[in-house]
């Protein structure tokens, strides 16, 4: 989908089993305009439906990952009525929900700033790699706004007290602090980030696709279950996993190597 000046707001390229999606509004710090939100959702769905894609990576063009809402969107919030705002919120909520709904793992590659909805988008992904120097946070409180939708994502990544502090202080944290509290999985030196990210994505794409997909499904499906229900769901999925081609081939290979 094209945005300002006719340029594509999301660039898509495939490298082996990895689909690389790049938010392409560097002059706006990849702010989440309606066009970008719609294009991202379409690109994520297309990647999930592509049988050749094993992993999806999401990154931002230029210096920043994503700065959150577009200034024009903020003006719209102030000027539109209830129904128009509801439609806009539902469009954005669907984007935040989509990575968990996808069968394939989605990895956020964060450089520069990931703020407000941009931080929510990064942490809505299954995995987050951050470059040293990256900043993540929720500054909405500074303009009297509530980061309401992304709160559900944040609460699933960090402790309650850490979430509260991030939300009410509006203070961004650096990559090292983000890793310590659970917002990101791994911090990489800025000058090695591209190579490290490529290696990480290739390694993940080399894992059993069926095992990764079933693991993701069970992990998120068990959220909110009782202990007994989660174990029962795991037992059911264990039976299903045993019937996959990948597991049967893996077991045969292991047994032959143990002889």
Secondary structure, 3 states (H helix, E strand, C coil): CECHHHCECEEEEEECCEEEEEECCHHHCCCECHHHHHHHHHHHHHHHHCCCCCEEEEEECCCCCECCECHHHHHHHHHCCHHHHHHHHHHHHHHHHHHHHCCCEEEEEECCEEECHHHHHHHHCCEEEEECCCEEECHHHHHCCCCHHHHHHHHCCCCHHHHHHHHHHCCCEEHHHHHHHCCCCEEECHHHHHHHHHHHHHHHHCCCHHHHHHHHHHHHHCCCCCHHHHHHHHHHHHHHHHCCHHHHHHHHHHHHHHC
